[in-house]
Amino acid sequence: MPKQPVMPGLRYSPEHEWLDSSRPARVGVSAVATDALGEVVYVDLPEVGSEVVAGEPCGELESTKAVSDLYSPVSGTVVEVNGAVVDDPALVNADPYAAWLFTVEVSGEGELLSAQEYAERFGAEVL
């Protein structure tokens, strides 16, 4: 079985969310997560203006296999949600690194791993 790709330049939560370095920061889910979930059919994201807390659930991803909590890798205020992903959840499977879920004005960070650390922990491969 091929190893799932991990994008360099992103940081990752132990719960499989990724975070980029833009401001506000974009949050998405890793290819490791989408591979484990299977086909994503529904996405429930936090509302714009809501506060998220690092390491706490802030939404859900529903697949043909299961429903999985979405955890925020950072604390802060949600600035934007990706309406394209809400309208077409399959975008998450097609390219989990392009299909960001929401952006956050970051006020604090939870445990975040480098791409290399995440790849080593979850048997993935940095591109």
N, C-alpha and C positions, 0 to 999 in steps of 0.2 A: 504494500500500500504506500503510495507516495506521501511524503511529508507535506503538511499544509504550509503555504507561504506566510511569512511574516515580513511586513514592510519595514525597512530600516527608516530611521528618523521619527518613528512614532514611539510612544510609550504605552505600556499595556498594564491593565489591572489583572490581578490573579483570577478574576471572574470573566476574563476574555473580552473586555472592552478596550478599545484603543483611543488614544488622545493625541491630537497633533499639537504643534506649537503656535498655531495662529491665535490671534486675539480678536474676538472671542474664540476659544478653543473648540474644535470640532470633536465629537464623540461618535464612535461607531463600534461595531463588533468585529472580532477577528475571523479569519478563515477557519481557524481551529473551532470556533463556536459554531459557525454556519455549517461546517462539516458534521459536527456532532448533532446539531438540531435537525438537519435535513431541510426540506423545502419550507422556507418561511412564508406563511400565508396571511399573517396579521401582525401589525406592529402597533403597540400602545406606547406613546411617548409622553414625557412630561409636558405640561402646558407652558407656553411662553410666559415669562414673568414669575414662574414658580421657582422655589429654592430647592436645589438638590444637595444631598450630603454625601460626601465621599464614602464609598463602601455600602451605601444604603440602596435598596431597590427604588427605582424611579420610573419603571415602566415594565412592559412585557413583550416578548417575542413569542408568537405562536407558530408552530410548525406542524407538519403532518404527523410528526412523532410525539410532540410534547409542547407544553407551555413553559417558558423559562423566564425568570425575572431578569430584568435589565438593571444593572447596577451602575451608579454614577462613579467614575474614577476620580472625580473632584467634587469639591463643594463650590457652590456659587449660584448665580441666577441664570435660568434658561433664557437665551436671547432669541433663538430661532429653532424651529423644527423643520426637518426635510419633508415637505409635503409630497414630493415625488415618491419617497419611500412609503409614506402612509398610503398613497393611492395605489402603489404597485410594490408590495413587500418583496416580490421576487428579485428586485434590484439588489437586495442584501445578499442573496445567493450568487447573483451574476458577478458582482465585484464588491465584496464587503469593505474594501478600502476606499472605493469611490462613493459608495452609498452611505455617507455619514448620516447619523440619526438626528442629532441636535447639537446646538452650540451653547457654550456656557461662558459667562464672564466669571472667571475663576477667582475664588477668594481663598481656597485652600486645597491641598492635594491629599489623596489617600496613598496607599502603597502602590507605587508604580514601578514597573520593570522596564529595563531597556529592551530593545528588540532581541538582542542576543540572550539576555536573561530569560525572557519569555519563551523563546524558541527552545532553549535548553530545558526549561521546566516542563514544557508540554510536547516535546518531541517534534517540533516544527522546524522549518528551515528559513533563515533570513535570506531574502532575495538579493 
